[in-house]
């Protein structure tokens, strides 16, 4: 029983210090580049390129983030 009370007494100051620190919520604009796999039905590769450029096709996988860049941090 004594060990538990000593441990609780030692943890109490750390809890008081942590409660004095206030956290804030920050918002940011992020530029995220993802590599995704898409498919489109076409007769030739040139036609497929044109269709992709026009926004046609279907996404096969949601993709992985390959680059993330912080554009602006809002500190209000």
N, C-alpha and C positions, 0 to 999 in steps of 0.2 A: 504494500500500500504506500509506503514512504517513497519508493522509487517513482511511482506514478505521479504523486504530488510534486516531487522535485522536477520531474520532466515538464509538467504543466506550468510550474512556476517559471521555468527557463523559457518556455515558448511564449508566455504572456507578453514580455517586452517586445518581441518581434512582431506579434500581432498588433500591438499598439502603434508601432512605427509604421507598419503597412497600412493601417487604417487612417493615418494622418496624410498619407500621400494620395492625392486625388488624380484619377486618370481622366483624360479628355478624349473625345471622339474626333478623329481627324478624317477628312475625306481627301481623295486624290483622283486626278485624271491619269489613267494609265494607257499607254499604247501597247497592245498585246498582239504579237504576230503569231499566228498558228499555221501549222502545216496540216492540211486536210486532204483526204483522198476523195476525189469526185469521179463520176462516170457519166458518159453521155453516149447515146447511140448515134452513129454517123457512118457515112459511106467511105469517107477518107479522113486522114489525120488533119488535113487542112480544114475540112468541114467541121471536125470536132473542135479545133482551135477557135473557129468562128462562133460556134455554139457556146463554148465556155466563155468567150469574151462577151457574148451577149447575155450571159447569166443563166444559160440553160444547163441542165444536168442535175444530178442527184448526189448528195453527200453520202459517202459510204461510212466514214468514221468522223467523229467530232474533232479529231486532231489533237496534237500536242503543242503546248506553248514552246516556241523556240526562241522568243525574245520578249522581254518585258522592260519597258522604259517608263520611268516616272516623269510625267510631263509637268504636273503642277500639284503642289500640296496646299490645300486650303487650311490655313491656320486662323480660324475665326473665333 
